Amino acid sequence: MRRKNLEFEPLSTTALILEDRPPNLPAKSEEESQRHRQEYSEMVAGAKRREMKEAQKKKRQMKERYRQEENIANSMVIWNTEILPNWESMRNTRRVRDLWWQGVPPSVRGKVWSLAIGNELNITPELYEIFLSRAKEKWKSFSETSSVNENEECGVSLADRESSLDLIKLDISRTFPSLYIFQKGGPYHDLLHSVLGAYTCYRPDVGYVQGMSFIAAVLILNLEEADAFIAFANLLNKPCQMAFFRVDHDLMLKYFAAFAVFFEENLPKLFQHFQNNSLTPDFYLIDWIFTLYSKSLPLDVACRVWDVCQSSLSTLTRTSAGQLWLSPDVLNVLFEVSPNEPVSC
């Protein structure tokens, strides 16, 4: 097969349209050859346009990335030099709230979270070490017990059983599994294990509840060990978290009712769809609140939610509604809605 002399480089296999037919087939007419040359020229022009658009898109993305990095650098200076040294006097100012909503720079995020959560429980690093030692002793004693029945015979309470090494180990193995840093052998496995174990000894009335590992893990990624424990204990001591972790049904119902009002006011069509399918807030809110969205959202997005949650507790409700509003495709699958009747927000 003979290739004609072309004034431009053929575009992969699409250039075959310019080739003559094999000898055993009728030759192309001049009109057909002209049409094929025109079609190929349009293909090449289209490919060049797409390539140019892609290059422009990458250029815009790179420019936006540089802009974001510059904003983060400038914001970090403001947090370090102006806000953090004067936290009490500046935390409620409009300027700080605006910076909060723009996102806390990762380098100061842990410090900001720690200050925002506070330490009403007056926990010290020394107190953490005491409860960590107790946890290690308890794990050792549990490892020598062969079964839950034996624990019950020895008079071990439900909270004590929930603080057992096995239950915490199981939950840790399921914490951010895609990161491979909290699982056994990972760099943060022992650290997460220690924080959770110390908490179960600090609050035996609460014990270990599934989902705590995600909250502790996010804090560990942003704070030193003792500081992470202090923030963890104080965060779980907030009214909303404590109501859910202690399974206070009356308070939980109040939170569900408050969310339902907000949901109906802001997403009435979706709210009605949920009502029609008997889907109540407890079906999805419990998991979100237990993990503060760190399980249901990508880690970087969850951290941004945490940024604004520290500035306003109402953000928890708004985030829940936002997740529902941004997930119509998931909802369509969940309720098996027909293609002609999509879930509308």
C-alpha positions in Angstrom: 0.0 0.0 0.0 1.4 3.4 -1.0 1.2 6.4 1.2 0.7 9.7 -0.5 3.0 12.7 0.2 1.2 14.7 2.9 1.8 18.3 4.0 1.1 17.3 7.6 1.9 14.4 9.9 -0.8 11.7 9.8 -2.9 11.4 13.0 -2.4 7.8 14.2 -4.7 5.3 12.5 -7.1 8.0 11.5 -4.7 8.7 8.6 -5.8 5.5 7.0 -8.7 7.4 5.5 -6.1 9.0 3.1 -4.7 5.7 1.8 -5.6 4.3 -1.6 -7.7 1.1 -1.6 -6.0 -2.2 -2.2 -5.6 -3.2 -5.9 -8.4 -5.8 -5.6 -11.0 -3.1 -4.7 -12.4 -0.2 -6.8 -10.2 2.9 -6.7 -11.4 6.0 -5.0 -13.0 8.7 -7.1 -11.4 12.2 -7.0 -14.5 13.4 -5.2 -14.2 10.7 -2.5 -10.5 11.4 -2.1 -11.2 15.1 -1.7 -13.9 14.3 0.9 -11.5 12.1 2.8 -8.8 14.7 2.8 -11.3 17.2 4.2 -12.5 14.8 6.9 -8.9 14.1 7.9 -8.1 17.8 8.0 -11.1 18.3 10.3 -9.9 15.4 12.5 -6.4 17.0 12.8 -7.9 20.4 13.6 -10.2 19.0 16.2 -7.3 17.1 17.8 -5.2 20.3 17.9 -8.1 22.2 19.5 -8.5 19.6 22.2 -4.8 19.6 22.8 -4.9 23.4 23.1 -7.8 23.3 25.5 -6.1 20.7 27.6 -3.0 22.8 27.8 -5.0 25.8 28.8 -6.8 23.8 31.4 -3.5 22.6 32.9 -2.2 26.1 32.9 -5.3 27.4 34.7 -5.0 24.5 37.2 -1.3 25.3 37.8 -2.1 29.0 38.2 -4.9 28.1 40.7 -2.5 25.8 42.6 0.1 28.6 42.9 -2.6 31.0 44.1 -3.8 28.5 46.7 -0.2 27.9 47.9 0.4 31.6 48.1 -2.8 32.1 50.1 -1.9 29.3 52.5 1.6 30.7 53.0 0.1 34.2 53.7 -2.6 32.7 55.9 0.0 30.7 57.9 1.9 33.9 58.7 -1.2 35.6 60.0 -2.2 32.6 62.1 1.3 32.3 63.6 2.1 35.9 64.2 -1.3 37.5 64.9 -4.0 35.1 65.8 -2.4 32.2 67.8 -0.4 34.5 70.2 -3.7 36.5 70.8 -6.1 33.7 70.7 -8.6 34.6 73.4 -9.0 38.2 72.1 -9.2 37.3 68.4 -10.9 34.0 68.1 -14.4 35.5 67.8 -13.5 38.3 65.4 -14.8 38.5 61.9 -11.4 38.3 60.4 -10.6 35.0 62.2 -14.0 33.6 61.2 -13.3 34.5 57.5 -9.9 32.8 57.7 -11.4 29.8 59.4 -13.9 29.3 56.5 -11.1 29.7 53.9 -9.4 26.7 55.6 -6.8 26.4 58.3 -3.3 25.8 56.9 -2.2 22.2 57.6 0.9 23.4 59.4 -1.1 25.2 62.1 -4.3 23.1 61.9 -3.5 21.0 65.0 -2.8 24.0 67.2 -5.9 25.8 66.0 -8.1 22.7 66.6 -6.5 22.2 70.1 -7.3 25.8 71.1 -10.8 25.7 69.6 -11.7 22.5 71.3 -10.2 23.7 74.6 -9.3 21.8 77.7 -12.2 22.2 80.1 -11.4 18.8 81.6 -7.9 20.1 82.6 -6.2 17.0 81.3 -2.4 17.1 81.4 0.2 15.0 79.6 1.1 13.4 82.9 -2.5 12.3 83.4 -2.5 10.8 79.9 0.5 8.7 80.8 -1.2 7.5 84.0 -4.3 6.2 82.1 -2.1 4.8 79.3 -0.3 2.7 81.9 -3.6 1.5 83.3 -4.7 0.6 79.8 -1.6 -1.5 79.2 -2.1 -3.3 82.5 -5.7 -4.0 81.6 -4.8 -5.3 78.1 -2.3 -7.6 79.7 -4.9 -9.0 82.1 -7.5 -9.4 79.2 -4.9 -11.3 77.1 -4.7 -13.8 79.9 -8.5 -14.3 79.9 -9.7 -16.9 77.4 -13.3 -15.9 76.9 -15.9 -13.2 77.5 -17.8 -15.7 79.7 -14.8 -15.9 82.0 -14.7 -12.1 82.1 -18.4 -12.1 83.2 -17.7 -14.6 85.9 -14.9 -12.4 87.2 -17.4 -9.5 87.4 -15.9 -7.4 84.5 -18.4 -4.7 83.4 -19.6 -4.1 79.9 -17.5 -0.9 79.6 -14.4 -2.9 80.6 -15.1 -5.5 78.0 -15.6 -2.9 75.4 -12.2 -1.5 76.2 -10.6 -4.8 75.5 -7.7 -5.1 73.2 -9.6 -7.2 70.7 -12.4 -4.7 70.1 -10.0 -1.7 69.7 -7.7 -3.8 67.5 -10.6 -4.7 65.2 -11.7 -1.1 64.8 -8.2 0.2 64.2 -7.7 -2.3 61.4 -10.7 -0.6 59.7 -9.6 3.0 60.2 -8.6 4.7 57.0 -7.6 1.3 55.5 -6.5 2.9 52.2 -3.7 4.9 54.0 -2.1 1.8 55.5 -0.7 3.8 58.4 -3.0 2.8 61.3 -3.1 -0.9 60.6 -0.8 -3.3 62.3 2.8 -2.6 61.3 1.9 1.0 60.2 3.6 4.0 61.7 0.6 5.2 63.6 -0.9 1.9 64.8 0.6 1.9 68.3 -0.1 5.6 68.7 -3.8 5.2 67.9 -4.0 2.1 70.0 -2.6 4.0 73.0 -4.9 7.0 72.7 -8.0 4.8 72.5 -6.9 2.6 75.3 -6.1 5.5 77.6 -9.5 7.0 76.9 -11.4 3.9 77.9 -9.6 3.9 81.2 -10.2 7.7 81.6 -13.9 7.3 80.8 -15.0 3.8 81.7 -18.6 5.0 81.9 -18.3 5.6 78.1 -15.8 2.9 77.2 -14.8 2.3 73.6 -17.5 2.9 71.0 -17.1 2.0 67.4 -16.2 5.0 65.3 -14.0 6.7 68.0 -10.9 5.4 66.1 -11.6 7.7 63.1 -11.8 10.8 65.3 -8.7 9.9 67.2 -6.9 9.1 64.0 -7.6 12.6 62.5 -6.3 14.2 65.7 -3.2 12.0 65.7 -2.4 13.1 62.2 -2.4 16.8 63.3 -1.2 16.7 66.9 1.4 15.2 69.2 0.3 12.1 71.1 -0.6 13.7 74.5 -2.1 16.7 72.8 -4.2 14.4 70.6 -5.5 12.6 73.7 -6.4 15.9 75.4 -8.2 17.1 72.3 -9.9 13.8 71.8 -11.2 13.6 75.4 -12.5 17.2 75.4 -14.1 16.8 71.9 -16.0 13.7 73.0 -17.1 15.6 76.1 -19.0 18.1 74.0 -22.8 17.8 74.5 -23.6 16.4 71.0 -20.8 13.8 71.0 -21.4 12.7 74.5 -25.2 12.3 73.9 -24.4 9.9 71.0 -21.5 8.0 72.5 -23.4 7.4 75.8 -26.5 6.6 73.8 -28.7 9.2 75.5 -31.9 8.5 73.5 -33.8 11.6 74.7 -31.0 13.9 73.6 -30.4 12.0 70.4 -34.0 12.4 69.5 -33.7 16.2 70.0 -30.7 16.3 67.7 -32.6 14.3 65.1 -35.6 16.6 65.4 -33.5 19.7 65.0 -31.8 18.3 61.9 -35.2 17.2 60.4 -36.4 20.8 60.7 -33.2 22.2 59.0 -33.4 19.4 56.4 -37.1 20.2 55.5 -36.5 24.0 55.3 -33.4 23.7 53.1 -34.1 20.6 50.9 -37.9 20.2 51.0 -38.1 17.8 48.0 -35.4 15.5 49.2 -36.9 15.7 52.7 -40.2 14.6 51.4 -38.6 11.8 49.4 -37.0 10.5 52.6 -40.3 10.7 54.4 -42.0 8.7 51.6 -39.3 6.0 52.0 -39.5 6.1 55.8 -35.8 7.1 56.0 -35.3 8.8 59.4 -32.2 10.8 60.4 -31.0 8.0 62.7 -30.4 5.9 59.6 -27.5 8.1 58.5 -26.7 10.7 61.1 -25.4 8.4 63.7 -22.5 7.2 61.7 -21.7 10.7 60.6 -21.7 12.1 64.1 -19.8 9.1 65.6 -17.0 9.8 63.2 -17.4 13.5 62.6 -17.6 12.8 58.8 -14.1 11.5 58.8 -15.3 8.1 57.5 -17.9 9.2 55.0 -15.7 12.0 53.4 -12.2 12.0 51.9 -9.7 12.8 54.6 -8.7 16.2 53.2 -12.4 17.2 52.9 -13.1 15.9 56.4 -10.3 18.1 57.7 -11.8 21.1 56.0 -15.2 20.3 57.6 -13.4 20.0 61.0 -11.9 23.4 60.4 -15.3 25.1 60.2 -16.9 22.7 62.8 -14.5 24.1 65.4 -15.8 27.6 64.6 -19.5 26.7 64.8 -21.4 23.7 66.1 -24.2 24.4 63.6 -21.8 23.3 60.9 -22.5 19.7 61.9 -26.1 20.1 60.8 -25.2 22.0 57.6 -22.6 19.4 56.7 -25.1 16.6 57.0 -27.5 18.4 54.7 -24.7 19.2 52.4 -23.7 15.6 52.1 -27.3 14.7 51.1 -27.6 17.5 48.6 -24.3 16.6 46.9 -25.2 12.9 46.6 -28.2 12.6 44.3 -26.7 9.7 42.3 -26.1 7.7 45.5 -29.6 8.4 46.7 -31.0 7.3 43.3 -29.3 3.9 43.7 -30.1 3.7 47.4 -33.8 4.0 46.8 -33.8 2.4 43.4 -35.6 5.3 41.8 -36.5 4.9 38.2 -34.5 6.9 35.6 -37.6 9.0 34.9 -38.0 9.9 38.5 -34.6 11.1 39.8 -34.2 12.3 43.4 -34.5 16.1 43.3 -33.1 18.4 46.0 
